[in-house]
């Protein structure tokens, strides 16, 4: 929550210099007045209002007093001075800068595309329809796991567990996952969207109390033990986290549709050689 005295402190320079590539731009005002001029370059009321609205959206501050407005204008002047000096030194021609500009441009496009998909596809009626038509995607599993570096280690532990060794004790002793090892590998409840695909695909095929064989993911090799399944809640009962999970699942589904329409070639041999 916003604190009333937050703007008594100086605004972060980075918020003004860099801005946020993930927020929508506010419409320009119908009439722009000159507020300041830096070496002939005008800072207009349009730019001031746009930056002020963005910072307010980000929760960085409010601009209710003359002092706060002066502070924002001073930061816009600082921003313009830095831009002009960068242009004078031709910083934009440096390879590292060009790469960053390209990265930021792509992030803006991706963000705009996500917003476009969300506005068209992630409406409440569509969300409810998707949720009710895909119950398996939101079924939850309570599971534990043991994470090790090699397949041989995983196979060895699986033999011990099959012979009667306690899964939780093996997890505490051998698992390389610091977030769950001390709890016997307990991951709590999760749905398919919470874990990487390979892990989820294996976990959700298990019967209660069944232990998987070695499952490879980018993190290493896992042994997974299914403890309990839980049916998804009704759509109307979803909390904010549940709704965000649903939106993420729907967005991923839309991206997968785009992939199926695209010609994609993957060179696994080259990928494996990458450091």
Legacy VTK file of the C-alpha trace (Angstrom):
# vtk DataFile Version 3.0
C-alpha trace
ASCII
DATASET POLYDATA
POINTS 275 float
0.000 0.000 0.000
1.063 3.563 -0.677
2.308 5.563 2.299
1.315 9.238 2.369
4.834 10.363 3.235
6.529 8.232 0.569
7.059 11.199 -1.744
8.992 13.034 0.949
11.893 10.893 -0.195
13.651 11.401 -3.525
12.225 9.504 -6.492
14.539 6.767 -7.821
16.484 8.044 -10.789
16.260 4.676 -12.523
12.462 4.908 -12.598
12.713 8.088 -14.634
15.673 7.173 -16.828
14.509 3.696 -17.742
10.752 3.791 -17.172
8.770 0.555 -17.361
8.510 -1.391 -20.613
5.623 -3.458 -19.285
3.078 -0.670 -18.711
0.804 0.833 -21.316
1.478 4.387 -22.375
-1.153 6.945 -21.457
-2.764 8.956 -24.281
-1.163 12.258 -25.123
-2.959 15.397 -24.009
-4.703 17.438 -26.653
-2.496 20.492 -26.029
1.160 20.436 -25.000
2.751 23.350 -23.164
6.463 23.946 -22.813
7.596 23.318 -19.246
11.357 23.488 -19.738
14.016 23.532 -22.436
17.388 21.762 -22.381
19.845 22.914 -25.055
16.904 23.696 -27.292
14.994 20.441 -26.625
11.588 21.083 -25.142
10.118 19.141 -22.216
6.362 19.394 -22.658
3.380 19.014 -20.367
2.487 15.895 -22.360
5.759 14.198 -21.412
5.424 15.355 -17.824
1.877 13.958 -17.545
2.865 10.698 -19.215
5.795 10.135 -16.855
3.742 11.187 -13.831
0.928 8.762 -14.723
3.408 5.931 -15.218
5.057 6.496 -11.843
1.654 6.667 -10.169
0.701 3.348 -11.789
3.911 1.817 -10.493
3.162 3.116 -7.006
6.406 5.083 -6.959
4.743 8.283 -5.782
2.162 11.025 -6.029
2.585 14.572 -7.206
0.137 16.610 -5.141
2.411 19.431 -4.048
4.408 22.030 -6.009
7.614 20.610 -4.537
6.824 17.126 -5.828
6.036 18.461 -9.305
9.305 20.406 -9.322
11.171 17.259 -8.297
9.678 15.312 -11.191
10.509 18.065 -13.678
14.056 18.197 -12.381
14.375 14.453 -12.917
13.027 14.810 -16.465
15.661 17.471 -17.073
18.328 15.115 -15.714
17.031 12.431 -18.033
17.254 14.758 -21.056
20.784 15.829 -20.126
21.865 12.177 -20.012
20.218 11.437 -23.366
21.898 14.400 -25.021
25.305 13.458 -23.622
24.833 9.852 -24.763
24.020 11.097 -28.261
27.043 13.396 -28.259
29.300 10.480 -27.365
27.444 8.210 -29.811
26.846 5.675 -27.055
24.019 4.206 -29.131
26.582 2.812 -31.598
28.179 0.539 -28.998
27.399 -3.124 -29.516
26.321 -3.731 -25.910
23.970 -0.743 -26.050
22.466 -1.861 -29.366
21.860 -5.304 -27.885
20.088 -3.796 -24.879
17.969 -1.562 -27.119
17.009 -4.626 -29.150
16.150 -6.545 -25.974
13.971 -3.706 -24.681
12.230 -3.353 -28.052
11.419 -7.048 -28.041
10.135 -6.859 -24.459
7.797 -4.007 -25.436
6.457 -6.041 -28.364
6.018 -9.159 -26.229
4.261 -7.184 -23.508
1.940 -5.578 -26.048
1.184 -8.976 -27.594
0.425 -10.485 -24.181
-1.881 -7.565 -23.417
-3.612 -8.077 -26.761
-4.143 -11.782 -26.082
-5.369 -11.037 -22.563
-7.905 -8.447 -23.730
-9.345 -10.851 -26.307
-8.988 -14.258 -24.680
-8.730 -13.781 -20.925
-12.220 -12.462 -20.294
-14.157 -13.846 -17.335
-16.554 -15.958 -19.473
-13.619 -17.453 -21.423
-11.662 -18.089 -18.224
-14.578 -19.902 -16.638
-15.145 -21.944 -19.794
-11.467 -22.952 -20.040
-11.284 -23.801 -16.330
-14.361 -26.011 -16.404
-13.344 -27.701 -19.680
-9.826 -28.552 -18.459
-10.219 -29.932 -14.925
-7.107 -32.137 -15.195
-4.949 -29.056 -15.719
-6.040 -27.683 -12.340
-6.226 -30.888 -10.333
-3.702 -30.621 -7.507
-1.178 -33.154 -6.295
0.558 -33.291 -2.952
3.948 -34.838 -3.617
7.514 -35.131 -2.372
10.688 -35.432 -4.364
14.378 -36.166 -4.133
16.693 -34.193 -6.432
20.176 -35.497 -7.305
22.725 -34.664 -9.970
23.001 -37.931 -11.883
20.714 -40.673 -13.138
22.907 -43.276 -11.430
22.353 -41.622 -8.037
18.606 -41.542 -8.657
18.509 -45.220 -9.664
20.500 -46.201 -6.589
18.142 -44.341 -4.273
15.116 -45.828 -6.026
16.453 -49.331 -5.330
16.879 -48.482 -1.653
13.364 -47.045 -1.436
11.879 -50.058 -3.216
13.710 -52.230 -0.675
12.035 -50.403 2.209
14.087 -47.244 2.861
11.998 -44.285 4.034
11.485 -41.736 1.230
11.504 -38.720 3.569
14.714 -39.810 5.261
16.382 -40.366 1.895
15.283 -36.872 0.843
16.684 -35.268 3.997
19.997 -37.059 3.524
20.548 -36.934 -0.242
18.266 -34.358 -1.935
19.983 -31.321 -3.449
16.815 -29.201 -3.275
17.421 -26.831 -0.329
13.792 -25.712 -0.323
12.336 -29.137 0.411
15.099 -31.487 1.582
14.823 -30.620 5.268
11.068 -31.305 5.064
11.613 -34.767 3.657
11.223 -33.546 0.088
7.662 -32.301 0.705
6.490 -29.939 -2.076
2.955 -29.422 -0.786
0.068 -29.235 -3.235
0.660 -28.014 -6.797
-1.006 -28.191 -10.203
0.556 -28.898 -13.584
1.296 -25.223 -14.241
3.448 -24.837 -11.140
6.202 -27.243 -12.182
8.332 -27.694 -15.284
6.623 -29.849 -17.897
8.751 -32.982 -17.545
8.259 -33.033 -13.781
4.491 -32.481 -14.006
4.038 -35.032 -16.780
5.670 -37.699 -14.615
4.145 -36.663 -11.283
0.534 -36.628 -12.452
0.747 -40.179 -13.818
1.586 -41.595 -10.375
-0.841 -43.383 -8.110
-1.014 -42.410 -4.440
2.132 -43.614 -2.593
3.803 -44.612 -5.865
7.419 -43.495 -6.437
8.597 -42.639 -9.919
11.780 -43.718 -11.586
14.398 -41.040 -12.394
12.809 -37.984 -14.024
15.186 -35.634 -15.834
14.625 -31.858 -15.759
16.998 -28.903 -16.199
17.640 -29.093 -12.435
18.850 -32.705 -12.381
17.206 -36.069 -11.742
14.151 -36.462 -9.521
12.393 -39.271 -7.708
8.785 -38.239 -7.122
6.363 -39.692 -4.580
2.639 -39.000 -4.949
0.902 -38.471 -1.596
-2.600 -37.150 -2.276
-4.706 -35.752 -5.124
-7.187 -32.912 -4.717
-9.920 -31.960 -7.189
-9.927 -28.341 -8.403
-12.095 -25.758 -6.688
-15.134 -24.268 -8.353
-14.308 -21.288 -10.572
-16.195 -18.948 -8.237
-14.006 -20.081 -5.323
-10.664 -19.212 -6.936
-8.552 -16.662 -5.079
-6.205 -14.172 -6.743
-3.396 -16.719 -6.932
-5.740 -19.266 -8.484
-6.919 -16.760 -11.073
-3.338 -15.857 -11.940
-2.537 -19.552 -12.391
-5.563 -19.874 -14.682
-4.494 -16.858 -16.727
-0.994 -18.272 -17.029
-2.358 -21.609 -18.235
-4.566 -19.905 -20.817
-1.727 -17.698 -22.038
0.540 -20.739 -22.378
-2.197 -22.502 -24.337
-2.410 -19.554 -26.743
1.369 -19.556 -27.173
1.283 -23.284 -27.921
-1.332 -22.615 -30.609
1.012 -20.079 -32.179
3.827 -22.643 -32.075
1.718 -25.209 -33.915
1.168 -22.655 -36.700
4.896 -21.961 -36.950
7.682 -23.862 -38.652
10.115 -24.571 -35.822
13.418 -26.389 -36.230
15.469 -27.430 -33.190
19.051 -28.700 -33.387
19.339 -30.826 -30.250
22.935 -31.838 -30.998
24.047 -28.225 -31.071
21.967 -27.416 -28.005
23.712 -30.079 -25.949
27.108 -28.610 -26.868
26.209 -25.181 -25.493
28.106 -24.187 -22.363
LINES 1 276
275 0 1 2 3 4 5 6 7 8 9 10 11 12 13 14 15 16 17 18 19 20 21 22 23 24 25 26 27 28 29 30 31 32 33 34 35 36 37 38 39 40 41 42 43 44 45 46 47 48 49 50 51 52 53 54 55 56 57 58 59 60 61 62 63 64 65 66 67 68 69 70 71 72 73 74 75 76 77 78 79 80 81 82 83 84 85 86 87 88 89 90 91 92 93 94 95 96 97 98 99 100 101 102 103 104 105 106 107 108 109 110 111 112 113 114 115 116 117 118 119 120 121 122 123 124 125 126 127 128 129 130 131 132 133 134 135 136 137 138 139 140 141 142 143 144 145 146 147 148 149 150 151 152 153 154 155 156 157 158 159 160 161 162 163 164 165 166 167 168 169 170 171 172 173 174 175 176 177 178 179 180 181 182 183 184 185 186 187 188 189 190 191 192 193 194 195 196 197 198 199 200 201 202 203 204 205 206 207 208 209 210 211 212 213 214 215 216 217 218 219 220 221 222 223 224 225 226 227 228 229 230 231 232 233 234 235 236 237 238 239 240 241 242 243 244 245 246 247 248 249 250 251 252 253 254 255 256 257 258 259 260 261 262 263 264 265 266 267 268 269 270 271 272 273 274
